[in-house]
Amino acid sequence: MWNRGKREDEPAPPRPVSTPPSSADLAREGIPLSTFPTQKRDDFSTRGGAVIGKSLSIKGTLTGREDVLIDGRVDGDVELLENRVTVGAGGHVQGGVRGKEVVIYGTVNGNLEASEKIEIRRDAKVVGDLRACRIVIEDEAYFKGNVDTIKTEPPKPVAAAAPPAPAARQQQAVASASSADAAEAQASLLPGEAKR
Amino acid sequence: MPPPPRPPAEQPRRSHAFEHLSAWLTSNTGLQVVDFGGVNQSNLDFLTGLGHRLYADDLLRAADHFFAAKTGQKEEERYSAANIEEFLSQTLDFPDQTIDAVLLWDTLQYLNPALALALVERLYRASAPDCRLLAFFQPASPTLSGTPVSCRILDESTLETRPRGTPRKQQTFNNRGIEKLFQRFQSVKFFLTRDHVQEVIVRR
């Protein structure tokens, strides 16, 4: 009681500056973490996307619609046709990999196929066939298999329609006349009336 | 500051044998080409740019890895006929008469003799009629050892060779020995370089 007055005279304690919760705090409270990493992982770009960590092992086909970084093991095919698939230095895929872009730093025993580009970086090990528009293989990478580059042909110019032959021209004129008559007959009908 | 001069071993050099081969490659499309010197970007771009299908493997590295794992103190035990057959089945798994061109570079000189013979025999079976093989043979070394080279195709007639790996035992082939090695093939054409490398084009 004798301290109450004194407490009222004391300045209010400073309000703590609000800080965002750390990932450890979130994990402790059971709040799901985002699948988009906010920190740079080794030398991979911060493109976002899913990550299969080093301790993870997946058996089966991996499909989806986002970029993926594989640092663990996948026994099965990886098919992300519209995205980038990266097999990290510690990653191991025992199966085929298909994507828009495929970048290998680790090990793949299977075929690689990309609609745009395949990159095999130094110290990577790939045993399987490659198929893409552009293929880059760094020195010191180990590769064994077939290489097929997809040739992209330039779009052909639209050719101007050639004038029809005389007989065909006459038939065309008859056809266009009858269609014009039909259109006129249709127009003469009252709205709601259909020609039977 | 200008870059340091490249060592002589990495200087580009003209290869008459490769020029001969690339003229034939350029006049054909859709060939199955096998490069046993390991893949590199230059060779990949050149060969696929001509419209050919490329199979690449580092044969020396694959052989070292395979036979090192085989039991046997003596080389003859590790390079037994059964082991050689197993290795070639894994490495040269091509149906008969399906390969149109083979780039052996200097690989044959650094393989075990029994393996080199078996490889050539297997290549004869796997190569299509009119198939061309390119092989290099370094001059005899007094130490009976040499360093394998990595060959990069710079253009239709120019190669860049770089030493790769450490010195190892090297087989010595004279012209007669090379002819005997490829005796089942239709013809062997020789090209001698200024530094006494024997380049050969072998035709099935």
HADDOCK unambig.tbl for C-alpha pairs under 7 A between the chains (distance, minus, plus):
assign (segid A and resid 136 and name CA) (segid B and resid 41 and name CA) 6.64 0.50 0.50
assign (segid A and resid 137 and name CA) (segid B and resid 40 and name CA) 6.58 0.50 0.50
assign (segid A and resid 137 and name CA) (segid B and resid 41 and name CA) 5.81 0.50 0.50
assign (segid A and resid 139 and name CA) (segid B and resid 40 and name CA) 6.42 0.50 0.50
assign (segid A and resid 143 and name CA) (segid B and resid 39 and name CA) 6.69 0.50 0.50
assign (segid A and resid 143 and name CA) (segid B and resid 57 and name CA) 6.48 0.50 0.50
assign (segid A and resid 144 and name CA) (segid B and resid 56 and name CA) 5.51 0.50 0.50
assign (segid A and resid 144 and name CA) (segid B and resid 57 and name CA) 4.64 0.50 0.50
assign (segid A and resid 145 and name CA) (segid B and resid 55 and name CA) 5.35 0.50 0.50
assign (segid A and resid 145 and name CA) (segid B and resid 56 and name CA) 5.69 0.50 0.50
assign (segid A and resid 145 and name CA) (segid B and resid 57 and name CA) 6.82 0.50 0.50
assign (segid A and resid 146 and name CA) (segid B and resid 54 and name CA) 5.50 0.50 0.50
assign (segid A and resid 146 and name CA) (segid B and resid 55 and name CA) 4.15 0.50 0.50
assign (segid A and resid 146 and name CA) (segid B and resid 56 and name CA) 6.48 0.50 0.50
assign (segid A and resid 147 and name CA) (segid B and resid 53 and name CA) 6.18 0.50 0.50
assign (segid A and resid 147 and name CA) (segid B and resid 54 and name CA) 5.18 0.50 0.50
assign (segid A and resid 147 and name CA) (segid B and resid 55 and name CA) 6.20 0.50 0.50
assign (segid A and resid 148 and name CA) (segid B and resid 53 and name CA) 5.88 0.50 0.50
assign (segid A and resid 149 and name CA) (segid B and resid 48 and name CA) 6.69 0.50 0.50
